[in-house]
Amino acid sequence: MDLNDYKESSNVEDRRSSRGGFGGGISMRSLFMLAPLIRMLLRTKFGWAILLVGVGLYFSGINPLALVTGGSVSSSRNSNETKEAVFIKKVLKTTEDIWSQILPKYGIRYTKPVLVLYRGHTTSGCGFASAQMGPFYCPADQKVYLDLGFFDELARRHNSPGDFAQAYVLAHEIGHHIQNLQGTLQKVQQIQQRFGNSPKSNALQVRVELQADCYAGVWAHYAQKGLKVVEPGDIEEALRAASAIGDDTLQKEAQGYVVPDSFTHGSSRQRVEWFKRGFLTGDLRSCNTFN
């Protein structure tokens, strides 16, 4: 995706180094591995002093583990995240430009959502957020929450590298923002409350997610034909990512079998088909997954 000359969006809230986002980046796994060292330090006054310094550094936004590792891994990660952050801010700007132009044609005024970048954990208008949840949109505060580490997982675990795969992920979440502006999310939530935790409720959620995929396809349509920032191979990257995170594919990887009644995002085939439909038509009306 060629965004070298494209501006970054200013509608970004970067919490990656804040206390609220637990920006120090110390995982439970790291603490578990360091437990013997911590116990040893607790036996002496000097050890207590080292631990207190470490705690002080952590709450100042500095990962004390970087002092142990020499900071090489952290520096590499931060360098990659800086590039990814710049890129994803530019992708956000393309969504703002496209949807601000397209939505009024359907009688909807586009209001720009905020992208929250965080690391590890943070809070949202929809409650606690963690990297394990993956990227998500919160209708309560109209913000998209993203831990950039998800892109590493997308590339390594799901074999879906590429900048346009990352762009597709954000475009999908912006698709939920469109649904929120349309009133779709509120209507679905009201119906789901009647169904409770049941296959019918899951089936409705699948329709919501597939429509967001279709809206991501509409965005890709105009990114290619209007903004002309889509490069050869980009759409294939998006389709590969959509297939890799289908419910059936993820369930096979995790448990070796598929339970369709528990789907919440749709199968790999469905996700690919609805993205393609939006991309080929460029029309929101082609994205009615509820019929």
C-alpha positions as CSV (number, residue, x, y, z in Angstrom):
1,M,0.0,0.0,0.0
2,D,1.6,3.2,-1.1
3,L,1.0,5.8,1.6
4,N,4.4,7.5,1.5
5,D,3.0,10.9,0.6
6,Y,-0.2,10.5,2.6
7,K,-0.9,12.4,5.8
8,E,-1.4,10.8,9.2
9,S,-4.7,11.2,11.0
10,S,-4.7,13.4,14.1
11,N,-7.6,11.4,15.6
12,V,-5.2,9.1,17.5
13,E,-4.8,8.6,21.2
14,D,-1.4,6.9,21.9
15,R,-1.4,5.2,25.3
16,R,1.6,2.9,24.7
17,S,3.8,4.6,27.2
18,S,1.1,5.5,29.7
19,R,0.6,4.0,33.1
20,G,-3.1,3.3,32.4
21,G,-2.0,1.2,29.4
22,F,0.6,-0.7,31.5
23,G,3.1,0.6,29.0
24,G,6.1,-0.9,30.7
25,G,5.4,-4.1,28.8
26,I,6.2,-6.5,31.6
27,S,4.2,-9.7,31.0
28,M,3.1,-12.2,33.6
29,R,5.3,-14.8,31.8
30,S,8.3,-12.5,32.4
31,L,7.4,-12.0,36.1
32,F,7.1,-15.8,36.5
33,M,10.5,-16.4,35.0
34,L,12.0,-13.7,37.2
35,A,10.4,-15.0,40.4
36,P,13.5,-16.8,41.7
37,L,15.6,-13.6,41.2
38,I,12.9,-11.5,42.9
39,R,12.8,-13.9,45.9
40,M,16.6,-13.7,46.2
41,L,16.5,-9.9,46.1
42,L,13.9,-9.8,48.8
43,R,16.3,-11.4,51.3
44,T,18.7,-8.3,51.5
45,K,18.3,-4.6,51.9
46,F,20.3,-4.0,48.8
47,G,18.0,-6.3,46.9
48,W,15.0,-4.4,48.2
49,A,16.6,-1.2,46.9
50,I,17.1,-2.7,43.4
51,L,13.4,-3.8,43.4
52,L,12.2,-0.3,44.4
53,V,14.3,1.3,41.7
54,G,12.8,-1.2,39.2
55,V,9.3,-0.3,40.3
56,G,10.1,3.4,40.1
57,L,11.3,3.0,36.5
58,Y,8.3,0.9,35.5
59,F,5.8,3.6,36.7
60,S,7.9,6.2,34.9
61,G,7.2,4.4,31.7
62,I,10.5,2.6,31.4
63,N,10.7,-1.2,31.2
64,P,13.3,-2.2,33.8
65,L,13.8,-5.6,32.0
66,A,15.4,-3.6,29.2
67,L,18.3,-3.0,31.6
68,V,18.7,-6.7,32.0
69,T,18.5,-7.6,28.4
70,G,20.5,-4.6,27.2
71,G,17.4,-3.2,25.5
72,S,18.1,-4.8,22.1
73,V,14.8,-6.6,21.9
74,S,12.9,-3.7,23.2
75,S,14.6,-1.2,20.8
76,S,13.9,-3.5,17.9
77,R,10.2,-3.8,18.9
78,N,9.8,-0.1,19.5
79,S,11.4,0.6,16.1
80,N,8.9,-1.7,14.3
81,E,6.0,-0.3,16.3
82,T,7.0,3.2,15.3
83,K,6.8,2.3,11.6
84,E,3.5,0.4,12.2
85,A,2.0,3.3,14.1
86,V,2.8,5.8,11.4
87,F,1.4,3.5,8.8
88,I,-1.8,2.8,10.6
89,K,-2.4,6.5,11.3
90,K,-2.2,7.0,7.5
91,V,-4.6,4.2,6.9
92,L,-7.0,5.8,9.4
93,K,-6.7,9.0,7.4
94,T,-7.7,7.2,4.2
95,T,-10.8,5.9,6.0
96,E,-11.7,9.4,7.1
97,D,-11.3,10.8,3.6
98,I,-13.3,8.0,2.0
99,W,-16.2,7.7,4.4
100,S,-16.5,11.5,4.8
101,Q,-17.1,11.6,1.0
102,I,-19.2,8.4,0.6
103,L,-21.6,8.3,3.6
104,P,-23.5,11.5,2.8
105,K,-24.6,9.8,-0.4
106,Y,-26.5,7.4,1.8
107,G,-27.9,10.2,4.0
108,I,-25.4,9.7,6.9
109,R,-23.0,12.3,8.2
110,Y,-19.7,10.8,9.0
111,T,-18.1,11.6,12.4
112,K,-14.5,10.5,12.8
113,P,-13.7,7.8,15.4
114,V,-10.6,7.9,17.5
115,L,-7.9,5.2,17.3
116,V,-6.4,4.2,20.6
117,L,-3.0,2.6,20.4
118,Y,-2.0,0.7,23.6
119,R,0.2,-2.0,24.8
120,G,-0.8,-4.9,26.9
121,H,-3.9,-3.5,28.8
122,T,-6.0,-0.4,28.9
123,T,-9.5,0.8,29.7
124,S,-12.3,1.6,27.2
125,G,-15.8,2.9,27.3
126,C,-16.8,-0.8,27.0
127,G,-14.7,-1.9,29.9
128,F,-11.3,-3.5,30.3
129,A,-9.3,-4.1,27.2
130,S,-6.3,-6.4,26.7
131,A,-4.1,-7.5,23.8
132,Q,-5.6,-11.0,24.0
133,M,-9.0,-9.6,22.9
134,G,-7.5,-8.4,19.6
135,P,-8.5,-5.1,17.9
136,F,-12.1,-4.0,18.6
137,Y,-14.5,-1.1,18.3
138,C,-16.3,0.4,21.3
139,P,-19.6,2.1,20.3
140,A,-19.9,3.7,23.8
141,D,-17.0,6.0,23.2
142,Q,-16.7,5.6,19.4
143,K,-13.0,4.5,19.6
144,V,-11.1,1.7,18.0
145,Y,-8.6,-0.1,20.3
146,L,-5.5,-1.6,18.9
147,D,-2.4,-3.2,20.4
148,L,0.1,-3.2,17.5
149,G,1.4,-6.5,18.7
150,F,-1.6,-8.0,17.0
151,F,0.0,-7.5,13.7
152,D,3.0,-9.7,14.7
153,E,0.5,-12.4,15.6
154,L,-1.3,-11.9,12.3
155,A,1.9,-12.4,10.4
156,R,3.5,-15.2,12.4
157,R,0.7,-17.2,13.8
158,H,-1.9,-16.7,11.0
159,N,0.6,-16.4,8.1
160,S,-0.9,-13.2,7.0
161,P,1.9,-10.6,6.7
162,G,1.8,-7.4,4.7
163,D,0.8,-3.8,5.2
164,F,-2.6,-4.2,3.5
165,A,-3.5,-7.1,5.8
166,Q,-3.0,-4.6,8.6
167,A,-5.0,-2.0,6.8
168,Y,-7.9,-4.5,6.4
169,V,-8.0,-5.1,10.1
170,L,-8.4,-1.4,10.8
171,A,-10.9,-1.0,8.0
172,H,-13.0,-3.8,9.5
173,E,-13.1,-2.0,12.8
174,I,-14.1,1.3,11.1
175,G,-16.8,-0.8,9.5
176,H,-18.3,-1.3,12.9
177,H,-18.2,2.5,13.4
178,I,-20.3,2.9,10.2
179,Q,-22.7,0.4,11.7
180,N,-22.9,2.4,14.8
181,L,-23.7,5.6,12.9
182,Q,-26.4,3.6,11.0
183,G,-27.9,2.4,14.3
184,T,-27.3,-1.2,13.3
185,L,-25.2,-2.1,16.4
186,Q,-27.9,-0.8,18.8
187,K,-30.7,-2.7,17.0
188,V,-28.7,-6.0,17.0
189,Q,-27.8,-5.6,20.7
190,Q,-31.4,-5.2,21.6
191,I,-32.4,-8.4,19.8
192,Q,-29.4,-10.3,21.3
193,Q,-30.5,-9.3,24.8
194,R,-33.7,-11.3,24.1
195,F,-31.8,-14.3,22.8
196,G,-29.3,-14.4,25.6
197,N,-26.2,-16.5,25.2
198,S,-27.5,-18.7,22.4
199,P,-26.7,-19.8,18.9
200,K,-29.2,-17.3,17.6
201,S,-27.3,-14.5,19.3
202,N,-24.0,-15.8,17.8
203,A,-25.6,-16.0,14.4
204,L,-26.6,-12.3,14.6
205,Q,-23.1,-11.4,15.6
206,V,-21.7,-13.2,12.6
207,R,-23.9,-11.0,10.4
208,V,-22.6,-7.9,12.1
209,E,-19.0,-9.0,11.5
210,L,-19.5,-10.0,7.9
211,Q,-21.1,-6.6,7.2
212,A,-18.0,-5.0,8.7
213,D,-15.9,-7.1,6.3
214,C,-18.0,-5.9,3.4
215,Y,-17.7,-2.3,4.5
216,A,-13.9,-2.9,4.6
217,G,-14.2,-4.0,1.0
218,V,-16.1,-0.8,0.1
219,W,-13.2,1.2,1.6
220,A,-10.7,-0.9,-0.4
221,H,-12.7,-0.2,-3.6
222,Y,-12.3,3.6,-3.1
223,A,-8.8,3.3,-1.8
224,Q,-7.9,1.7,-5.2
225,K,-10.1,3.7,-7.6
226,G,-10.2,7.0,-5.9
227,L,-7.1,7.5,-3.8
228,K,-5.0,5.1,-5.9
229,V,-3.0,3.9,-3.0
230,V,-3.6,0.2,-3.5
231,E,-0.7,-1.7,-5.0
232,P,-0.5,-5.1,-6.8
233,G,-1.0,-7.9,-4.3
234,D,-2.6,-5.8,-1.7
235,I,-6.1,-7.1,-2.1
236,E,-4.7,-10.7,-2.0
237,E,-3.2,-9.8,1.3
238,A,-6.5,-8.7,2.7
239,L,-8.3,-11.8,1.4
240,R,-5.6,-14.0,3.0
241,A,-6.0,-12.2,6.3
242,A,-9.8,-12.5,6.1
243,S,-9.5,-16.2,5.5
244,A,-6.9,-16.8,8.2
245,I,-9.1,-15.3,11.0
246,G,-12.3,-17.1,10.0
247,D,-14.0,-18.9,12.9
248,D,-13.6,-22.3,11.3
249,T,-9.9,-21.8,10.7
250,L,-9.2,-20.6,14.2
251,Q,-11.2,-23.3,15.8
252,K,-9.4,-26.0,13.8
253,E,-6.1,-24.6,14.9
254,A,-7.1,-24.3,18.5
255,Q,-9.1,-27.5,19.1
256,G,-8.9,-29.6,16.0
257,Y,-12.6,-29.4,15.1
258,V,-15.3,-26.8,14.2
259,V,-18.5,-25.8,16.1
260,P,-20.5,-23.6,13.7
261,D,-23.1,-22.7,16.4
262,S,-20.3,-20.9,18.3
263,F,-19.2,-18.8,15.4
264,T,-19.1,-15.1,16.1
265,H,-17.3,-13.7,13.1
266,G,-18.1,-16.1,10.2
267,S,-16.2,-18.8,8.4
268,S,-13.1,-18.1,6.3
269,R,-15.2,-18.5,3.1
270,Q,-17.9,-16.1,4.3
271,R,-15.4,-13.4,5.3
272,V,-13.6,-13.5,2.0
273,E,-16.9,-13.5,0.0
274,W,-18.3,-10.5,1.8
275,F,-15.1,-8.5,1.6
276,K,-14.9,-9.2,-2.1
277,R,-18.6,-8.2,-2.5
278,G,-17.9,-4.8,-1.0
279,F,-14.7,-4.4,-3.0
280,L,-16.2,-5.2,-6.3
281,T,-19.4,-3.1,-5.9
282,G,-18.2,-0.2,-3.8
283,D,-21.8,0.1,-2.6
284,L,-23.0,-0.1,1.0
285,R,-26.3,-1.5,-0.2
286,S,-24.6,-4.6,-1.4
287,C,-23.5,-5.3,2.2
288,N,-26.9,-6.2,3.7
289,T,-25.9,-9.4,5.5
290,F,-29.2,-9.5,7.5
291,N,-31.4,-10.5,4.5
